Each structure stands twice: as C-alpha cells, then as structure tokens.
Amino acid sequence: MNSIIDLIFYSDYFRTTDNSSLGDEYKSAVDRVCEAEKQLLTRLPECAEFFEEYQDAQIAVTSLAQRYEFAKGMRVGAQLILELTKPLL
C-alpha cells in the first residue's frame, strides 16, 4: 500500500460497504448464493475442498476489482473537483 487511495480503501474509517446500507435485493442475492452453496456441497461433498479453492480465487478477483473501481472513482472525483475550481468563462 503506497498510495493514499489504497490507504483510504483499506482503512476501517472509510468503509466501502456498510452492512446497514445494503439493500434487500443485495441481501436476497446473498441468501440465494448461500443456499446454492449449501445444496452444492450436500450433493457433491467430495468437491468441498475444490469449491473452497474456487471461492478463495473468486474472492481475490472480486477484491482486486473493487479496489480498482474504488481508485478509479476517487480519481474521477478528484478530477471533477479540479474542474470545478476553474474560473467561469
């Protein structure tokens, strides 16, 4: 972590997701994923270790994508602020 954007992203002070702000649609989607995982592991218990590896890889990809999008949003916001400081014509 060498940029201020990374420091803000990884800080608990500036959370990108707050459980209280997640909508019902998101919570419903998470419930569906959990139910599908439960059914998968019930039907194919021999795949549990492989599925865990898959989940770990998916989490890594998602985390990197979230960090990238956060950084991009911060940069766009900063550019917007700079644009607003220019004098009117």
C-alpha positions as CSV (number, residue, x, y, z in Angstrom):
1,M,0.0,0.0,0.0
2,N,1.8,3.0,-1.2
3,S,-0.9,5.4,-2.3
4,I,-3.4,7.5,-0.3
5,I,-6.2,5.8,-2.3
6,D,-5.0,2.4,-1.1
7,L,-4.8,3.7,2.5
8,I,-8.3,5.0,2.4
9,F,-9.7,1.9,0.7
10,Y,-8.2,-0.5,3.3
11,S,-9.0,1.7,6.3
12,D,-11.9,0.8,8.6
13,Y,-12.6,4.5,8.9
14,F,-13.7,4.8,5.2
15,R,-15.7,1.7,4.7
16,T,-16.8,1.0,1.1
17,T,-19.6,-1.3,2.3
18,D,-21.7,-0.8,5.4
19,N,-24.0,-3.7,6.3
20,S,-26.8,-1.3,7.3
21,S,-26.8,0.3,3.9
22,L,-27.1,-2.9,1.9
23,G,-30.5,-3.2,0.3
24,D,-33.0,-6.0,0.4
25,E,-32.1,-7.0,-3.2
26,Y,-28.5,-7.5,-2.2
27,K,-29.3,-9.5,0.9
28,S,-31.7,-11.7,-1.1
29,A,-28.9,-12.3,-3.7
30,V,-26.5,-13.3,-0.9
31,D,-29.1,-15.7,0.6
32,R,-29.5,-17.3,-2.9
33,V,-25.8,-17.8,-3.1
34,C,-25.6,-19.3,0.3
35,E,-28.5,-21.7,-0.4
36,A,-26.9,-22.8,-3.7
37,E,-23.6,-23.4,-2.0
38,K,-25.3,-25.5,0.7
39,Q,-27.1,-27.6,-2.0
40,L,-23.9,-28.0,-4.0
41,L,-21.9,-29.2,-1.0
42,T,-24.8,-31.5,0.0
43,R,-25.0,-33.1,-3.4
44,L,-21.2,-33.2,-4.1
45,P,-19.4,-33.4,-0.7
46,E,-16.3,-34.7,-2.4
47,C,-15.9,-31.3,-4.1
48,A,-15.8,-29.3,-0.9
49,E,-12.0,-28.7,-1.0
50,F,-12.0,-27.7,-4.7
51,F,-15.0,-25.4,-4.1
52,E,-13.2,-23.7,-1.3
53,E,-10.2,-23.1,-3.6
54,Y,-12.6,-21.7,-6.2
55,Q,-14.2,-19.4,-3.6
56,D,-10.8,-18.1,-2.5
57,A,-9.8,-17.3,-6.1
58,Q,-13.2,-15.6,-6.7
59,I,-12.8,-13.5,-3.6
60,A,-9.3,-12.4,-4.7
61,V,-10.6,-11.4,-8.1
62,T,-13.5,-9.5,-6.6
63,S,-11.4,-7.7,-4.1
64,L,-9.0,-6.6,-6.8
65,A,-11.8,-5.4,-8.9
66,Q,-13.4,-3.5,-6.0
67,R,-10.1,-1.8,-5.2
68,Y,-9.6,-0.8,-8.9
69,E,-13.1,0.6,-9.1
70,F,-12.7,2.5,-5.8
71,A,-9.4,4.0,-7.0
72,K,-11.0,4.9,-10.4
73,G,-13.9,6.6,-8.6
74,M,-11.6,8.6,-6.3
75,R,-9.6,9.8,-9.3
76,V,-12.8,10.8,-11.2
77,G,-14.0,12.6,-8.1
78,A,-10.7,14.5,-7.8
79,Q,-10.7,15.4,-11.5
80,L,-14.3,16.7,-11.0
81,I,-13.2,18.9,-8.1
82,L,-10.3,20.2,-10.1
83,E,-12.6,21.1,-13.0
84,L,-14.9,22.9,-10.6
85,T,-12.1,25.1,-9.4
86,K,-11.5,26.6,-12.9
87,P,-12.8,30.1,-13.5
88,L,-16.0,30.5,-15.4
89,L,-15.7,31.9,-18.9
